[in-house]
């Protein structure tokens, strides 16, 4: 085995890259001394990380392991300390017959394996894996291991005996335990675990015989663990201390916030507590403030047809673009992606948000403070004196904000905002209902985007089925049975036993034509506006999700959930 691996040639022979691409990469590599050709090909986007690792596996004759689908042995993970795993970018995932199977992206660095052999006392069997999958598994595996230890410590400390039962009744006695190491570790572990699970919220819910902890992942609340009722007061008090909330006040709802950093990503956490029958229910919302988490316009899940319509809207130099949908439908993500596209050195972009969820380089972002009287309406008035080209308003909540936004658009600014409505046509009438004159809406509106999020089927375990029920066939505009895919009950390791892996957005976009503007000015109904929009190229939410169902990307359940009431 040799370190001089002509990996570039192997990638060409495998059909992953062309000879021309390899030549360009070799030229670029000479400009950056010390950078491997594989890393250069990755940075240029010519190959994926998986393609590169498969080519390395063939050349080095080292077996490839897919960590996302492999069962991770927690006892094997513990053989290598977390600091060592991160330093060498390795993860032990299996042990058998005195051998420790270790995933690495550098299987010819033998000094690492010698060091691991000495520290573990076991024979090391290297396996090849992608760097990103190793990092992800390190984060999840050590977090899971720590979670087990924390729960064990919690159970020991809060053993259900008479003394602690009394402490549960006596709030002050329970609060004295808040600084105990197990509770502090439990909160830290919950936040880390939620981040690694891509959860948007952590729910801590007290009941008579237990406190239930659930994560909201891909829009669904999934139970992660239960702790004894005696732990609840200490847990809530610890979270309140972090959030800067009044720990003595338990009779009214409270709000707080705190920040932390996990795996180099800055997290902003919003805390909300409400009194319930058996104690305070707490919800922690996780917001990533990292620039790299901001998605581009092309990653929004738009179809080619909708993306072309979207580009027409953002080319407009002035006017109002509205993104609509229920809470948690991805409106903010669409707005941030649009801002990222529009933000240029020669353009002044100013936003007023509550809260500022993601920081975008080159954009002036203003945080609202309603308690201090700094509302959307006040901020918008002030921003218009800041010589803006583009203004983003987090949400139009009242007639005053709507009126200022419309007037700003008429006077030559591009205004982006969100509204809570069911469909694109209904958004236009909502503005009129808020007190904006129909002719002003007609003259200022340049586009409306209604959207929903639907779960995507796991490609590894999706099952084929036949859709034959007449009612279901009508929903997908079919008259005879068709083959579609459904989620496998119990799923697989790749999708965490859910049957789904991730979510994507579906969109309904209206670009007001002259006929639509005339209809708005004459107080036309949502149905009339919708019919004109369809003639103008608008594809309904139902049409978009129907395409996904027939293509085997999502299920009928998701179609009904996302669009049945629309």
C-alpha positions in Angstrom: 0.0 0.0 0.0 1.5 3.4 -0.9 0.7 7.0 -0.1 1.3 8.1 -3.7 -2.2 7.3 -4.9 -3.2 8.5 -8.4 -6.7 9.1 -7.1 -7.5 11.6 -9.8 -7.0 9.1 -12.5 -9.1 6.5 -10.7 -11.9 9.0 -10.5 -11.7 9.6 -14.2 -11.7 5.8 -14.9 -14.8 5.4 -12.6 -16.6 8.1 -14.6 -16.9 10.5 -11.6 -15.0 13.3 -13.3 -13.8 14.1 -16.8 -10.1 14.4 -17.9 -10.6 18.1 -18.4 -11.9 18.5 -14.8 -8.8 16.6 -13.5 -6.5 18.9 -15.5 -8.2 22.0 -14.1 -7.9 20.6 -10.5 -4.2 19.8 -11.0 -3.5 23.4 -12.1 -5.4 24.8 -9.1 -3.6 22.4 -6.8 -0.2 23.9 -7.9 -1.5 27.3 -6.8 -2.3 25.9 -3.3 0.7 23.9 -2.0 0.0 21.2 0.5 -3.6 20.6 -0.6 -4.4 17.0 -1.7 -5.9 16.5 -5.2 -9.0 14.9 -3.6 -9.7 18.0 -1.4 -9.2 20.2 -4.4 -11.7 18.2 -6.5 -14.2 18.4 -3.5 -13.7 22.2 -3.2 -14.3 22.7 -6.9 -17.5 20.6 -6.7 -16.4 18.1 -9.3 -17.0 15.1 -7.0 -19.0 14.3 -3.9 -17.4 13.2 -0.6 -19.0 9.7 -1.1 -17.6 9.4 -4.6 -14.1 10.3 -3.4 -14.2 7.9 -0.5 -15.5 5.0 -2.7 -12.6 5.7 -5.1 -10.1 5.7 -2.2 -11.7 2.4 -0.9 -11.0 0.7 -4.3 -7.4 2.1 -4.6 -6.3 1.5 -1.0 -8.2 -1.8 -0.7 -9.8 -0.7 2.6 -13.5 -1.5 3.1 -16.0 1.4 3.1 -18.5 1.7 6.0 -21.7 3.9 5.9 -22.0 5.2 9.4 -25.5 6.6 8.8 -26.9 3.1 8.4 -24.5 1.1 10.6 -25.4 0.1 14.2 -23.1 2.0 16.6 -22.0 0.0 19.7 -21.9 2.5 22.6 -19.4 0.3 24.5 -17.0 0.4 21.5 -17.4 4.2 21.2 -16.3 4.5 24.9 -13.0 2.8 24.1 -11.7 6.0 22.6 -12.0 9.3 24.5 -14.0 12.0 22.8 -11.0 14.4 22.7 -8.9 11.7 20.9 -11.7 10.9 18.5 -12.0 14.5 17.5 -8.3 15.1 17.3 -7.7 12.1 14.9 -11.2 12.3 13.3 -11.9 8.6 14.1 -14.8 6.8 15.7 -14.9 3.3 17.1 -18.2 1.8 16.1 -17.9 -2.0 16.7 -15.8 -4.5 18.6 -15.5 -8.3 18.0 -13.0 -11.0 18.9 -10.6 -8.6 20.5 -10.7 -6.2 17.5 -11.9 -2.6 17.5 -13.4 -1.5 14.2 -12.5 2.2 13.7 -13.9 4.5 11.0 -11.4 7.0 9.5 -11.0 9.1 6.5 -7.2 8.6 6.5 -6.6 4.8 6.7 -2.9 5.0 5.7 -1.9 7.2 8.7 -0.6 4.2 10.7 0.8 6.2 13.6 -2.8 7.0 14.7 -3.7 3.3 14.8 -0.6 2.4 16.8 -1.5 5.0 19.4 -5.1 3.7 19.5 -3.8 0.2 19.9 -1.7 1.1 22.9 -4.4 3.2 24.6 -7.2 0.6 24.0 -5.2 -2.6 24.3 -7.1 -4.0 21.3 -6.2 -4.7 17.6 -7.4 -1.8 15.5 -9.2 -2.6 12.2 -9.5 0.6 10.1 -12.5 1.2 7.9 -13.0 4.0 5.4 -15.8 6.6 5.9 -16.5 10.1 4.8 -15.1 12.9 7.0 -18.6 14.5 7.5 -20.2 11.2 8.5 -17.4 10.6 11.1 -17.8 14.1 12.6 -21.6 13.7 12.7 -21.3 10.2 14.4 -18.8 11.6 16.9 -21.3 14.3 17.9 -24.2 11.9 18.2 -22.5 8.8 19.7 -20.7 10.6 22.5 -23.8 12.7 23.2 -25.9 9.4 23.5 -23.2 7.9 25.8 -23.2 11.0 28.0 -27.0 11.0 28.1 -27.0 7.5 29.5 -24.5 8.4 32.2 -26.5 11.6 33.1 -29.7 9.7 33.4 -28.0 7.1 35.6 -26.7 9.9 37.9 -30.1 11.6 37.9 -31.8 8.4 39.0 -29.2 7.8 41.7 -29.5 11.3 43.1 -33.3 11.5 42.9 -34.0 8.0 44.1 -37.7 7.6 44.9 -37.6 7.4 48.7 -39.6 9.2 51.4 -37.2 12.0 51.9 -37.2 13.0 48.2 -41.0 12.6 47.9 -41.2 15.3 50.6 -38.7 17.4 48.8 -40.9 17.3 45.7 -43.7 18.8 47.7 -41.5 21.4 49.2 -40.5 23.6 46.2 -37.7 25.4 48.1 -36.1 22.2 49.1 -36.2 21.0 45.5 -34.8 24.3 44.2 -31.7 24.0 46.5 -30.7 21.0 44.3 -30.6 23.0 41.1 -26.9 23.5 41.1 -26.2 19.8 41.4 -24.0 18.4 38.7 -26.6 15.9 37.3 -29.2 18.6 36.6 -26.7 20.9 34.9 -25.4 18.0 32.8 -29.0 17.0 31.9 -29.8 20.4 30.5 -26.6 20.5 28.5 -27.1 17.0 27.2 -30.7 17.8 26.2 -29.6 20.9 24.2 -26.8 19.0 22.5 -29.0 16.0 21.7 -31.7 18.2 20.2 -29.1 20.0 18.1 -27.7 16.7 16.8 -31.2 15.4 16.1 -32.0 18.6 14.0 -34.9 19.4 16.5 -36.5 22.8 16.4 -37.9 22.6 20.0 -37.5 20.8 23.3 -40.7 20.2 25.3 -40.4 19.6 29.0 -43.9 18.5 30.2 -44.8 17.6 33.9 -47.4 14.9 34.7 -48.4 13.1 37.9 -46.0 10.2 37.7 -43.3 11.5 35.3 -41.8 14.4 33.4 -41.9 13.8 29.7 -39.2 15.3 27.4 -40.0 15.5 23.7 -38.2 16.9 20.7 -40.0 18.4 17.6 -38.2 16.9 14.6 -39.4 17.5 11.1 -42.6 18.9 12.5 -43.4 15.9 14.7 -43.1 15.7 18.5 -41.0 12.6 19.4 -40.6 11.4 22.9 -36.9 11.2 23.9 -36.9 10.4 27.6 -38.8 10.5 30.9 -37.5 11.6 34.2 -38.9 11.2 37.7 -41.3 14.0 39.0 -38.8 14.9 41.7 -36.4 16.1 39.1 -38.8 18.5 37.5 -38.5 21.6 39.7 -34.7 21.5 39.7 -34.7 21.0 35.9 -37.0 24.0 35.3 -35.2 26.2 37.7 -31.9 25.5 36.0 -33.4 26.4 32.6 -34.9 29.6 34.1 -31.5 30.6 35.5 -29.9 30.2 32.1 -32.7 32.1 30.4 -32.4 35.0 32.9 -36.0 34.4 34.2 -37.5 34.9 37.7 -37.1 31.5 39.4 -39.5 32.5 42.2 -42.4 33.3 39.9 -44.3 30.2 39.0 -47.9 31.6 38.6 -47.6 33.3 35.3 -46.1 32.6 31.8 -42.4 33.8 31.5 -40.0 34.2 28.5 -36.2 34.1 28.5 -33.3 33.4 26.2 -29.7 32.3 26.3 -26.9 31.3 23.9 -24.5 28.4 23.6 -22.1 26.9 21.1 -22.2 23.3 19.9 -19.7 21.9 17.4 -18.6 25.4 16.5 -22.2 26.5 15.7 -23.7 29.4 17.7 -27.1 28.6 19.0 -29.7 31.1 20.2 -32.2 29.4 22.6 -35.6 31.0 23.4 -37.3 29.7 26.6 -41.0 29.9 27.3 -42.7 28.6 30.5 -46.4 28.3 31.4 -48.0 27.0 34.6 -49.7 23.6 34.2 -51.5 21.3 36.6 -48.4 19.4 37.8 -45.9 22.2 37.4 -44.4 24.5 34.8 -44.3 23.3 31.2 -41.2 24.6 29.4 -40.4 24.8 25.7 -37.0 25.7 24.4 -36.8 26.9 20.7 -33.4 26.3 19.0 -32.3 28.9 16.5 -29.1 28.6 14.7 -27.3 31.9 14.2 -24.6 30.5 12.0 -24.1 32.1 8.6 -23.5 28.7 7.0 -27.0 27.5 8.0 -28.6 30.1 5.7 -29.9 28.2 2.7 -29.7 29.5 -0.9 -32.7 30.2 -3.1 -31.9 27.1 -5.2 -32.1 24.9 -2.1 -35.7 25.8 -1.2 -37.3 22.8 -2.9 -38.9 24.9 -5.6 -39.8 23.2 -8.9 -38.2 24.7 -12.1 -41.6 26.3 -13.0 -41.9 28.0 -9.6 -38.3 29.0 -9.5 -38.7 30.9 -12.8 -41.7 32.7 -11.4 -39.7 33.5 -8.2 -36.8 35.0 -10.2 -39.3 37.3 -11.9 -40.5 38.6 -8.5 -37.0 39.3 -7.1 -35.9 41.1 -10.3 -38.5 43.9 -9.5 -36.7 47.0 -8.2 -39.6 48.0 -6.0 -42.9 46.6 -4.7 -44.1 44.2 -2.0 -43.3 40.5 -2.0 -45.2 38.5 0.6 -44.4 35.0 1.8 -47.4 33.3 3.5 -48.3 30.1 5.4 -49.0 28.8 8.9 -46.4 28.8 11.7 -43.5 26.5 11.0 -44.0 26.4 7.2 -40.5 27.8 6.4 -41.5 31.4 5.6 -38.4 32.9 7.4 -36.1 30.5 5.6 -37.5 31.7 2.2 -37.1 35.3 3.3 -33.5 34.8 4.4 -32.6 33.0 1.2 -34.1 35.8 -0.8 -32.1 38.4 1.2 -28.9 36.4 0.6 -29.6 36.5 -3.1 -30.4 40.3 -3.1 -27.7 41.5 -0.8 -24.9 43.1 -2.8 -22.2 45.6 -1.9 -24.0 48.4 -3.8 -27.4 47.7 -2.2 -28.6 48.9 1.2 -30.7 46.2 2.8 -32.3 46.8 6.2 -34.5 44.4 8.2 -36.8 44.7 11.2 -37.3 41.3 12.9 -38.7 39.8 16.0 -36.5 37.9 16.7 -33.4 38.1 14.4 -33.1 34.3 13.7 -30.0 34.2 11.4 -27.3 36.8 10.9 -26.6 37.6 7.3 -23.3 39.3 6.3 -23.8 42.7 4.7 -27.4 43.1 5.9 -28.4 45.6 8.6 -30.7 43.6 10.9 -32.8 45.3 13.6 -34.2 43.5 16.6 -37.7 44.6 17.7 -38.3 45.4 21.4 -42.1 45.6 22.0 -41.7 46.2 25.7 -39.7 49.3 25.0 -42.2 50.4 22.3 -39.9 49.5 19.4 -42.6 47.9 17.2 -42.7 46.9 13.5 -44.6 50.1 12.6 -42.2 52.3 14.5 -39.1 50.5 13.1 -40.4 50.7 9.6 -41.0 54.4 9.8 -37.4 54.9 11.1 -35.9 52.5 8.5 -37.5 54.5 5.6 -35.3 57.4 6.8 -32.2 55.2 6.5 -32.0 55.4 2.7 -32.8 51.7 2.1 -33.1 50.0 -1.2 -34.6 46.8 0.2 -36.6 46.5 3.4 -37.5 43.2 5.1 -40.3 43.2 7.7 -40.4 40.1 9.8 -44.2 39.9 9.9 -47.1 42.2 9.0 -49.3 41.9 12.1 -51.6 44.9 11.9 -53.1 47.5 9.6 -50.6 50.2 10.5 -47.6 48.1 9.5 -49.3 46.9 6.3 -50.1 50.5 5.3 -46.5 51.7 5.9 -45.1 48.7 4.0 -47.4 49.3 1.0 -46.6 53.0 0.9 -42.9 52.2 1.2 -43.2 50.0 -1.9 -45.1 52.7 -3.9 -42.4 55.2 -3.1 -39.7 53.1 -4.7 -38.5 50.4 -2.2 -38.6 46.6 -2.4 -40.4 45.3 0.7 -40.3 41.7 1.7 -42.5 40.4 4.5 -44.6 37.5 5.8 -48.3 37.0 6.6 -50.4 34.2 8.1 -52.9 33.1 5.5 -53.9 29.8 4.0 -53.2 30.4 0.3 -51.7 33.0 -2.0 -55.1 34.5 -3.3 -56.3 34.9 0.3 -53.3 37.0 1.2 -54.4 39.7 -1.2 -57.8 40.0 0.5 -56.2 39.9 3.9 -54.3 43.1 3.1 -57.6 44.7 2.1 -59.3 43.5 5.3 -56.4 45.1 7.3 -57.5 48.5 5.9 -55.2 48.9 2.9 -57.0 50.4 -0.1 -57.5 47.8 -2.9 -56.0 50.1 -5.5 -52.8 50.5 -3.4 -52.5 46.7 -3.0 -53.0 46.3 -6.8 -50.3 48.9 -7.6 -47.7 47.8 -5.1 -47.9 43.9 -5.0 -45.2 42.2 -7.2 -45.6 38.6 -5.9 -47.2 36.3 -3.3 -45.6 33.0 -2.3 -47.7 30.6 -0.2 -45.8 27.6 1.1 -46.0 24.5 3.3 -43.4 21.9 4.4 -43.9 18.3 3.6 -41.9 15.3 4.9 -39.8 13.5 2.3 -39.8 9.6 2.2 -36.7 7.8 3.2 -35.1 6.4 0.0 -33.7 3.4 1.9 -36.9 1.9 3.2 -39.9 3.4 1.3 -42.4 0.7 0.2 -44.3 0.6 -3.1 -48.1 0.5 -2.9 -51.1 0.9 -5.1 -53.5 3.8 -4.7 -57.0 2.5 -5.5 -59.4 4.3 -3.1 -61.7 6.6 -5.3 -61.5 9.4 -2.8 -57.7 9.3 -2.7 -57.5 9.1 -6.5 -59.6 12.2 -6.9 -57.1 14.0 -4.7 -54.3 13.3 -7.2 -56.5 13.8 -10.2 -56.5 10.2 -11.3 -59.4 7.9 -12.3 -57.6 4.5 -12.3 -55.3 2.9 -9.7 -51.7 4.2 -9.7 -48.4 3.0 -8.1 -47.0 5.3 -5.4 -44.7 4.9 -2.4 -45.5 4.8 1.3 -43.5 5.1 4.5 -42.4 1.7 6.0 -43.9 1.1 9.4 -41.0 1.3 11.9 -38.7 2.8 9.2 -34.9 2.0 9.3 -31.7 3.3 11.0 -31.1 5.8 8.2 -34.4 7.6 9.0 -34.4 7.0 12.8 -37.3 4.5 12.5 -39.7 7.2 11.2 -40.0 6.3 7.5 -39.2 9.9 6.5 -35.9 11.8 6.1 -36.1 15.5 6.1 -38.6 18.0 4.7 -39.0 20.1 1.6 -41.2 23.0 0.8 -44.1 23.2 -1.7 -45.0 26.6 -3.2 -47.9 28.4 -4.8 -46.8 31.6 -6.4 -48.9 34.5 -7.8 -47.4 37.2 -10.0 -50.1 39.9 -10.4 -50.9 40.3 -14.1 -52.9 43.3 -15.3 -56.1 41.2 -15.1 -55.4 40.3 -11.5 -54.6 43.9 -10.6 -57.9 45.0 -12.1 -59.7 42.3 -10.2 -58.1 43.4 -6.9 -59.0 47.1 -7.5 -62.6 46.0 -8.1 -62.7 44.1 -4.8 -62.7 40.7 -6.5 -63.1 37.5 -4.4 -60.2 35.0 -3.6 -61.8 32.5 -6.0 -61.8 35.1 -8.9 -58.2 36.0 -8.2 -57.2 32.3 -8.0 -58.8 31.5 -11.4 -56.9 34.4 -13.0 -53.7 33.4 -11.3 -54.0 29.8 -12.7 -54.4 31.2 -16.2 -51.3 33.3 -15.5 -49.2 30.2 -14.7 -49.8 29.7 -10.9 -49.6 26.1 -9.8 -51.5 25.4 -6.6 -50.0 23.8 -3.5 -52.1 20.7 -4.2 -50.6 20.4 -7.7 -47.1 20.6 -6.4 -47.5 18.0 -3.7 -49.5 15.7 -6.1 -46.4 15.7 -8.4 -44.3 14.6 -5.4 -46.7 11.8 -4.4 -46.8 10.4 -8.0 -43.0 10.7 -8.2 -42.7 8.6 -5.0 -41.1 11.5 -3.0 -43.8 11.8 -0.3 -47.0 10.1 0.8 -50.8 10.7 0.6 -50.8 11.4 4.4 -48.5 14.4 3.8 -50.7 15.6 0.9 -53.8 15.5 3.1 -51.9 17.2 6.0 -50.5 20.0 3.8 -53.3 20.8 1.5 -56.6 19.2 2.4 -58.1 22.3 4.0 -56.8 24.6 1.2 
